[in-house]
């Protein structure tokens, strides 16, 4: 691919990032409300850092860092080049948001100049492409982290103009139906010529027993029934570790639900709104998703079952490109038997996040040349994270559409709730 075409894609991605922060006050951008989250300002600087650290530093003539300290404070790696979250990012009151924007603008100009000075070799093309997808990922994380931050404020701040979410799903959610899939040997994992992360490879065979998948996501109304049936107080539905988590956190409902004046409400990026019982439930931990499935006499799908089903359907659903940052539908068309597999909510699977058979963190894609640059740049996507986490599939209403493929694997620890995660039920064929 011509580097100028890549630069157009780079500029479009950066413009979208800047568009997403436009409604915010400077004060909104420097606070960190969770150790695993990051301030908006850090996400912004981190996106620019990637291109300075992995592109400009290796390809720019007479490279000089914009500011030496930025290569450390906006990095996602510690001094040993191991990926790490930093719970102190919210203490970075400086640089200001204005200075961070100037940093981004400087990197943009230098990337443009670079496109006029070099011919893109295979490695440069791959690093720029990875950087673009890295920034798309952080666009999603910005919205996720911002929602948690704003939810802590008694003023119930509105990120996007308030709308009536009760009117967004024109039809009452369809009855949940079960669709059957035959047993057999299938293949999962990425195939094709486009971008993918190394954790999506190598493509490999798996045997599936007969299974059934629910026609749609679990709704708020269905989850409310679980709550009213004392689901949070019955240890029979919970893993022992999940039960300990419930007792230690005193959790009794999804993260952004609030019970006020005898009615349930939900905090959203569009403000505090009445809970719409017909929309998909979101901000659910793996523990909660599994407990609900047990209560319903079902289970969560494996990621192989999910991908086998998703590979038969077109990618369509509620994504961030719609500029609407809350689920709107439980169905996307009568012709689709399995609704909202893509978008609306990331779907927990029962599969632990682990390497595929034949995976090698340095050689997972044989067409990629060996390079220390590539190994470090891709480090936060490979084997360092493959422990104590579960796989989610399909994307959500704040996921850029370009991020999603049938083989795309997201992953988080079992207690994670600030992500836009929901529930799709599965069960064994009877």
N, C-alpha and C positions, 0 to 999 in steps of 0.2 A: 504494500500500500504506500502511495506517495505521502511523504511527511506533511505536505500542505493539506491533504485531506484529513490526516490525523489531527492537524492543528485546528481545523474547522470544528472537529468533534470536541477537541479540548476546549475551545472557546465557548461552544454551546453548553458544555457541562459546567464551566466556570460561571457563565451567565446565569444558569439555573441556580447554582449555589448562592450567588449574590441576590437573586430574586427571592429566595426562601428566607433570607435574613432581613429583607427590606422592612417588614412590619415591626421589627423589634426595636426596643430601646437599647441603648448601650449597656444599661444595667442588666438587661435580660441576658446579655451575651457573655458575662464573665463569671457567673455563679454555677456551682456544681452541686446538685442536690443528692447524688448517689455516688459512692466510691467507684462503681463500675460505669458511671456515666461521665461525660465530659462537657465543659462549657462550650457554647456555640462558637465563641472566639477561638478556642483551641481547635475545634474541628476545622475552622476556616484556615488557620495557620498551618495545621497539619496537612491539609490538602496541598497547599503550596510547598510545604516542606518536602513532600514526596518527590515532586518534580525537581526541586533544587538538589536534593540528596542523591537521587538515582538517575537523573537525566543531565542536568546542567553540570554537576560536579564531575561527570565523566566525559561529557561531550563538548562543553563550552570552552573555547580558547581563553586561556588566562583566567580561569575561574576564580572568582572572589565571592565568598558568601555575603548575602545581604546584611546579615548580622550574625557573627559567629555563634552567639548563644542560642539563636533560633534553631540551629541544627540539633541542639539538645532538647530545648524546652518544648518544641513542637514534634519531637520524635516519638514514635510508639515503641522504641526499643531502649533497653537499659544499656549500661556501659559494656556489657558482654554481647550485645546485639541479640538479646532474647526479648521477644515481645512482652510487654507488660502494661497493665493499666496503672494510672497514677492518680490516687485519690486526692492529691494536693494540687491538681490543675486549677481548681477554683480559687486558689490563693494567688494566681498570677494576675494581679490587677494591672500589671504592665507587661507587655506593651498595651497601649490603648487599642480600642477597636479600630480607630482611625489608622493607627500605625500598622495594625495587622492587615487592614485593607491595602495600605501602601505596599506592604510586603507582597501580597497577592498580585497587585498591579505590576510590581517590579518583575516578579517571576513570569507573568504573562508576556511582558515586553521581551524578556530574554528568551522565552520559548519561541516567540515570533522571529526574533533575530536568528535563533538557531536554525529555524526552518529554512532560512535563506542561505545559511552557511554550510550546511552539511547535507550529505545524501544519506538517507536513512538506511542503515544496515538492518539485518533481521533483529538483532538484539535491541536496537533503539526503538524499532517499531513495537516490539513486544513490551518494552518497559513503559512507553507512552500509553499503549493500550491498557496495560495493567493499572497505570496511574489514573486513567479516566474511569475505569470500573471501581477503583479504590475511592475516588471522589463520589461516585454515585452511591457507594455504600455509606459514606459519611453524610451525604444528604439525608439518607434515611435515619441514620443515628442522630443527626441534629434534631430532627422532628421528634424522635422518640425521647431523647434527653430533655428537650424543651418542654414537652408535655408534662413530664414528671416535675420539672422545675415550676412551671406555672400552676400545677395542681397544689403546690404547697402554700400558695398565696391566698389569704382570705378574700381578696378582691375578685377571685375567680377570673383572672385575665383572659381575654379573648385574643388568640393569635390571628384568626381569620374571622371576618364579620359573622356575627351570630346568625344562624339559620335554624329553621324548624326541622330537626332530624326526624320528627314523627311523620313528616310528609315525604321523606326521601325514598322510602320503599313503597311504591304505589299499590302493591298487592300484599295481602296477608301472606306470611310465609307458608309455602306449600308444605303439606304433610311430609314427614320424613319417610323416604322409601329406601329399600335395600336393593342393590344391584349386584348380581353374582358374576364372578370371574373364575374361569377354569384353572385347574392345576396345570403345571407344565414348567418347562425350562424357559426362562426369559433372559434377556440381556438388559443390564442397566449401566448407567455411566455415560459420560459425554461422548458423542460422536459428531463429527463435522469439522469444518474448517475455521469456524469463528472462535471467539474468546471463551475460555472456561478456566476455572480455578483447578489447581492440581488435585484437590480433594475429590473432584468429580471423575477422576480417572484411576486406573484404566477401566475401560468398559469390560464387563465380565458377565458370566452366566450365573444365574441363581435359580433354584427350584422353588416354586410357589405351590403351596397347598391351596385347595379351593377356598376362596374367601368372598366376603361381601363387604361393600363399601356404602356408606350412607350417601344419599342423593344430595345432601347439602350440609352446611355447617350447623352446629348446635346454636340455637338462638338464646337471647337473653331470657325469654320467657321460660324456656326449658331449663335453663340453669337456675332460674329463680325457684322452680319447683324442687330442684335438688336442695337448695338452701332451706326452703320451707319444710322439707321432709327431714330436717336436721342432719343433712349430709355432712356438714362440717363437725358434727358431734358424734358420729358413728365410726369407730375405728375399723369396722369391718371393710370399709371401702378404701382404706388408705394403706400405702406402704408404711412400714414402721418408721422409716426415715421421714416420710411425708407427715405422719401423725406427730412426730416430734417437732417438725417444722410448724405445724398448725398450733401446737401448744406453746411454742416459744414466740411465735409472731402474733398470736391471737387473731389470726386471719379468719374471717367468716363471710367474705364476699369478694368479688373481683376488685382489682386494685382501685379503679376510679369510680366505683359505685358509692353512692351516699344515700342514706335513709334520712330524709328530712320531712317533718310535718306529715308523717304517715305515708309518704310516697318515696319511691326510689328515683334517684337522679343519677346522671353519669357526667363526669367531667370529661370534656373533649377539647380538641384544639379550636373548636367553634364555641367554647364556653360551657357552662353548666346547663344541661338540658334534661328534660324528663326522659327516663329510660324507655327506649323503644323496644318492646318485647319481641318484635318480629325481626330485629337485626341480629347478626352474629355476635355472640359473646366474645369479648377480647380482653387481653391483659390477664391471661390465665397461666399459672405455672404448670409445669409437667405433672407435679403432684396433684393439682386440682383436676387437670384434664383426665388423668388416669382414674382418680376417685369417681369423677362423674361417669366415666365409661363403665366402671364397675357397678355403680348404682343403676345404670341403664341396662345392665346385663350384656354389655358389649366390651370392646377394648379399643385401643388406639391402633391404627394401621402400622405396619412396618414400612420403612422407606422404600423397599422393593415393591410392595403392594401399591403404594402411592404412585411411584414413578411408572409402574406398569400401566396404571389407569390413566395417568396424566399424559403419557406419551401418545395416547389415542385421541387426544383432544387438542384443539387450537388454544393458544394462549389468549385468554380474554377475561376481563374482570375489572375490579376497582383498583387502580394503581395511582401513584402520586401524580402522574402526568395529567390527571383530571383536575388537579388543584382542589381536591376535596379529600380531607384527611380524616375520614371516618367511614366505616363500612356503610354502604347504601343498600345492598341487596343481599338476599339469600339465594336468588336465582338470576341467571343471565340469559334465559331463553328456553323456550319449550323444547327446542331440538337437542338441548344438552342434557343428557341423563344425569351426569354427575356435576352438580352446579358449584361454581365458585372454587374450583380446585386452584385457580390462580387468583391472586389478589384478595382483598377484604381482610384476611387474617392469615398469618403464618400458622401452619397446621403442625401440631406436635405429632411426632411418630414415636413408637416404642423403641426405636433403634438407637443404640448408643452411637455416638460420633466416633468412628474408628476408621482406620485405613481400609480401602478396598483390597481384595486379593491381588498381589503383585505390585502394590504401591511402593514406591521408593521416593522419599522426599526430595531427592536430588535428580531423579531420573523418571519422574512420573509421566512425562510427555517426551517421547524419544526425539521429537523434531525440535526440541529446544536445546540450543547449544549450552555447553557448560560455561558457567560464568559466576564469579563471586558476586557480581552486581545482582544478577537474577536470583541467586540463592538467598541473599539477604532481603531483597525487595519482596519476594514471595513468601518469606518466612512466616508472616502472621496468618497465612492461609493453610499451612501444612501441618506436619506432625506434632509441633509443639503444643497444639490445642487439642489433640485427640485423646482426651482423658476426662472422665467425670462430666460429660456433656451429652445432650440428646439432640437428635436431628429434627429440624423443622423444615417443611417444604411449602412451596407455592407462592411466597410473597404476600404482601399486605397492601392496604390502601395508602401506605406511605412509601411503598417500594417503587423506585423508578422501573417502568416496564422493561427497559433495556437490561436490567439485572437478571431477569427471570428466564430460565430454561427448564425443561422437564428434569434435567439432571442436577439443578442447582441445590446445594446443601447448605442450609443455615444451621447454626448449632449454639446452644446455650445451656448453662447448668439448670438442674431440675427446679430450683426455686425461683427462676427468673420470671418476673411478671411485668416489668416496665416495657417489654417489647409488645408489639401488636400481635399477640399469639392467641389462637383459638383452638377449637376442637372439631375434628371430624371423626365420627365413629366408624369402627370396623367390627367384624365378627367372623367366626369360622363358618364356612358353608355347612348348613345342617342337612 
